[in-house]
């Protein structure tokens, strides 16, 4: 008989050898106890040349291959910034026709930015990331942070406005929220894609100072503070190279200066040169227009620039494998955070929580531009009959507009939201007033609406005016929409004014009823020739699934508006810097010579206005805007105390703190955004009159007062010195200006930088 100790040691030997075998069975790249960089090197050492090349380019419209032999999964990407796009067919943009891919649409990024509330950004990212995760996506193609340069840019609604500081602060929590789900963001479109017209066929000419001060900061914040795991290169050219294969933007700035370790992916079809794609910092190629794709060739993806052509160059010894290994290393790093991350949550879709997030962001993003005579909030005791007029009260807005188009579980229309909120006490009646766009389909996703209308414009206007006359309140809901040449990808707006004769309709309604609120649904500023004729104007953006409910809550006063404009509304187009000084849509002579029509004849666009973008321009040139950057009213009133600084002088490596009290002096609870602008009083270079360097949203009950604190260091005082290629804070006097809009500074305090 074996002794007990012998049995125990036999067991120990057997289990140890079993474990040894078992540990041997786990290769390092799959061993979660090993450091990621070691796992990456191990995976890399096991991959064949062909497997590495395969990882660098798409295998379908929205996916790229992993390494099946090693159990490394594919990457699945999806648009876009406002919700998870519907499934599309393997090789086509058309929706696949699934019945289980409808999601919640969140407010467009302009609306998010208009909340000036970083918590809203985190909530947005977290909820959207959960939906992306549930839909088994690994990379979300967004957020967009291209700066608002012209109100004609068709894609402004997907971006966060004209200010690099506001955009930078708002984008970081969004990224962190999405990525907390093990889903990567892809901040886009890097860089200088500030208009849609000629986006594939233009070359931007810009000075270094403007590039670093205005157009790069949001991207830098997204990758250095937000740690966005991927970034999307843009379509346009900079220094004569396409942005998605651009030595300066990708290698010199992103990967060297900012030390970026993530993945650069191309915009869809933005690559057109293998050598540049290899050497200039691109890691992953999507959407190339190879002949294979348009001709239905089965090996289309093999013809991508980073596919067979790359392999061939390596095999012929014309390029080495250093760049290849770097690209694959980055992709594997991404895999360990997403596809191979076993600790990520499972996500969920269209939950009650997500609906609440969408509704709240919408409510906080709505901007009350004007409210003479307090037409709003609607007094329910006086509102026996409410007229709702305008096409945008009944038009689905989540379908259309380009790649951010969605297939939603539902979209509450403004008219439905207003009926739901007021319908019990008041008679809510609708008249269209004008006909705009009756389309309602994008890539096979249908809005399901029939907006056809046979009556004449006069008949529609007469009906609207008659209804307005017989009502206690008139809510006009108009603006732009997601049709081509409106707020839409791929082309720009043709003019600054409202389309479809809405100006006349609004003027007629203003004459018919003095209790008129004009609600504009758009992602862009518009001309308002009737601004002095109407008492009340609301900027309501594109608010997604909860649009109608968010709007009704603000109209009723259930929610006190607290949104602030993330970009300037100029009176007329020529008041905008890019249109007055810069080139738009491109150089005039080249335009006349037919440049920009194709990639062989690109057109140059000079950003002559330099750093004077948005309010920087209006302030400095003293051009009064229609509505200024940072503007937004409330149903209550606020008072700012006197700003104080904790010191009079600061040294170069010091910090300085400003405090100010904000008091709610009205009768309703509400929120105010305290905005800190810095003004350099004397400088050796041109500086804008002031620049936003801090903001804080404060919620206050009636009578309540809170102290707001801003701490800055010299980065808030610096300009980019192109000669030195560095930021410089010049000693001298500065002013901290605090207010609730760029044109409403309430208090200021001077200080000196030593
Ligand atoms: C757009 C991107 C989008 C991609 C995929 C491109 O045309 O510019 O923003 O993510 O398509 O749909």
Boltz pocket constraint, residues with backbone or C-beta under 6 A from the ligand:
constraints:
  - pocket:
      binder: B
      contacts: [[A, 79], [A, 80], [A, 141], [A, 188], [A, 267], [A, 268], [A, 403]]
      max_distance: 6.0
